[in-house]
Each structure stands twice: as structure tokens, then as C-alpha cells.
Amino acid sequence: ACRIADILKAHGVRDYGLIRIDSAGGVHDWSADPAGNTKLIAETWREAGKVAAQHGERLAAEGEICWGGMHSWKAMIDTLEATGMPETVGFQADLAHTYLYLMGYNAPEAALLKEGYTDEECWPAYKTLTDALRPWTIDFHVAQNDGSVHGTGSHDKTGRHCRADDPNGKLDIAKCSTFWLKDAAARGMKHICWDGCMFPNDILEKPETWQTILKAMIAVDEAL
């Protein structure tokens, strides 16, 4: 990945950014030996971090509930701390995936909210989540989630990405984003992106779908 990034930089189409990583293992396998497997992931990420540093790159672990050692906000922090390379290996926060961190979908013991929560309960819990992970956050995905999961093919079920204006969406996109993007520039963040197109091609092909997405992203920018 770093060699590819070098080629892109040499051709002038990329002058900064990150390389996205994960633990490449499921929650079931990880849970057979949590401490040992977290140690193995951290060792692997440290070796990857050494390579990335040699190329002037940073690595961002996208927190998804389907990846062992990354399947809850607490497990994610444990793995990042065990890796111990905050200048090179950090966290990629996705609004859809991190919503399921709140609900403890694959780690009930780490849940910060329960189904049927109120607004008064939501925002303090969201602050707890983001205060814990924000110092590690070096990349950000704007997204919407309806509280459900989705997996295609052999991909384990992970946070479902919905249309920005999905009537069942659980997230106030702009408000949630402000929690993650506080002091973003100090962590080297220069852009945001939309991640989340788990909907049919006929919807993807409608211009209004993308106008709505752009509107949501502009709202994020204006909320900061």
C-alpha cells in the first residue's frame, strides 16, 4: 500500500492522506484468546507502522464491530494502546460504525446506550465515546446508520450505511460530527469524506442522492 501511495505521490495525484487498516480477523476467533490476540494484532500493526513511517504515511484502523480487537470502543482503545504508535497508527472514525459501538452490538459489556434511549441519555454517552477515541482519531467518515447491520458476500455483518436522509437514520449527522472533529487540524486532519453506499444501484444513479450527501457534508463543515 505504501508503494502504491508513493507512485500516486510521484504522479502528483496524492500529496497526503492515510492508509486504512483493520485486524483482518473476526470477533469469534479473537475471543478465544483476547489478550493474546490483541497482542498479536498490536505487534502486526507496529511492524506495519514502521513501514508506513519510512514512507511518510500514517495508518488508520477503521473501527468496525466485525473486526476482532476492534469490535467495541474499549477493545479498540486497548489495541491502539498496545500498539503504542500514536504518531503513526491511529483511528478512523465512521459515524455508522461507531454508532454500533454505542449500542454494544458485538460487546454488550461495553454498551453505553440501550434500545429506547432518550436524547438526554444519548449525548452524554456520545461524549464518553468520542472523548475516549478522539485523541486517536486521524480520519473521519461522514455516514448515516439506522441501527442495523449488513454484510455482503463473505464480509461479516458490520454497521449498515444508509442514505443521508434515511427516515430511519439514528444520527444527527452534523451534531455527531462536531464531537469527532474537535481540534481535528491538530491531529493532521485536512478533509472529511462520505462513506456509506449500502443501497441499490438505482438509488446510487440518482443525482439527488449525491446532492443530499453533499448537503449533509456541507452541514458538517458549517457546524464546526
N, C-alpha and C positions, 0 to 999 in steps of 0.2 A: 504493500500500500504506500509506503514511503517512496519507493522508487517511482511509482505512478505519479505521486504528488510532485516529485522532482521534475518529471517530464512536463507536467502541466505548468509548473512554475517556469521552466525553461522556455516554454512557448508563450508565456505571458498571459495565460488564461486563469491563473490562480496565484495570488501573492500572499495568502494567509489562509487559515482555516484549521480544521481538526480532522482526525481520523476516528471514526466511530467503532467501538469495540463492545464485546459482551463476553460472558463467561463460557458460552458455547456448550452449556450443559443444562439439563432440566432440573427442576426442583426436587423431584423424586430421587434422582441419583445423588444430588448434593446432600439431601437429608440423611443419607446412610452414614455420613461422617462429616457433620457440619464444620467442625474445627479443622479437620484435615483437608477437606475440600476447599474451604476458604483460604487456607494457607497455600494450597496448590494454585488456586486462581491468582492470589497475590504474587506468588513467585513468577507465574507466567506473565502477568501484567508488568512486573518490574523489568523483566527481560525485554518485553515489548517497548517499555518506556525508555530503556537505554538506546534501543534502535531509533525510536522517534526523536529523542533528544539529539542524536547525531545528525539527523536530517532537519533539525529546527522545527519539528512538529510536536503537537500535543494530541493525546488520546482521550476520548470522551466515552465513558461507559453509559450506554443508554439504559436507564432504569426501567426495565420491564418485568412484570410479575412472572414471566415464563422462564426466566434465567435463574438457575440456582446460584445462591450467593448474592443475587441482585433482586430477589423476588419480594422483598419488603424494604421499607426505608431503613430499618435498623440493620438488616443484613447488608444493604448497600453501603452504609457507613462503615460497618465492620470490615468489609472487603477493601474499601478505599483506604481506611486507616492502616490495615495490614499491608497494603501495597506501599504506602508511605512515600509517594512521589507527587505531592500536590502541585508542584510546578509543571509536571508533565502529564500525569494521569488524573483526570477529573471526571465530573458527572455531566451527563447530557439529560436535561430535564425536559420531559414531554408532558404536556398538560393532560393528555388522555391516560397515559400510563401511570403518572403519579397520582391521579385521582383514585386509582385502584390501590395504591399504597395506603391512602387514607382509610379505605374500607377494609384493608387487611385481607384482600381476596385470597391470596395464597399463604397468608401468615396471620391467622386470626388473632394471635397473641400480640401482634404489632398494630392492630386496628386502632385508629384514632376517632373513628365515627362508626355509628351503627345505622342500618337502614331506618329511614323515617326521621333522620336528624333535622334539627331546625337551623335557621340562619344563625341564630345566636350560638349554636354549638359548632357550626361549620367553620367560621372564620378563625376562632382561637385554635382549632385543630389544624387548619391550613397554615397558620403562623408557626405552630410547632413543627410541622413537616418541613416547611421552607426554611425556617431558621436553622434546622439541622443540616439540610442538604445544600443550601445556598452557598456556603463558603467553598464547596467543592464544585459548584456549577459553572461550567465554562462554555456551554452551548445550550440553546433553548429552542424547543419546538412548540409552536402555537397549534392547538388542536382542540377538538371537542369530543366528549365521551358521554354516552348515555347510561353508564354504569354497568354495561355488559362487556363480554369478552368475545374474541373472534380469533380463529386460526384457519389458515388456508393450506391445503396440502399437508405436508409433514410438520408445518410450523405449529408449535404448541400454542394454546389459547393465550392471548395477550389482550391488552386494552383495545377495545374497538374504537376506531377513528370514525367519527360521524361528520356529516355536513356541518359547516359553521353555524347554520341556522336550524339545526335539527330540533324539532319541537320537544324531543325528549332529552335534549342536552342538559347535563347536570352543572355545567360550568359557566360562570360569568367570565368569559374569556379574558376581557381586558383587566378586570379586577384581579383575577388569579395571576395574570402575567406580572402585575406590579410587584407581587410578593417575590417572584423568582428573579426579576430583573433589577432589583435594588442594587446599586453600586456595580452594575454589570460591567461598565467600562474598566473598572479597577481589576476585573478578572479577565481582561483581554477580549471581551465580547464586543463584536462590531456589527453583528447582524442578528436578525431573527428569521425563522423560516416556518412555513406551514408544513406539517407532517400529518397526513391523515386523509387517505382516499380509499377507505374500505367501503366504497359504494359503486354501483353498477356503471358500466361504460356510458350508458345513455345519459346518466347524470353528469359524468365527467366531461362529456362532449358539449354540454350546455354552457354558453358563455356566462349566464347568470350565476352558475355555480362558482366560477372563479371571481366574478365581481363581488360576490358575497364573502368569499375568502379574503380578498384584498381589503374589503371594508372592515372585516374583523381585525386584520393585521394593522391597518391604519388606526383603528380604535386602540389597539395595544400601544402603538407608538405615541398617540396623543394622551394616553393615560399615565405615561411615565413622567 
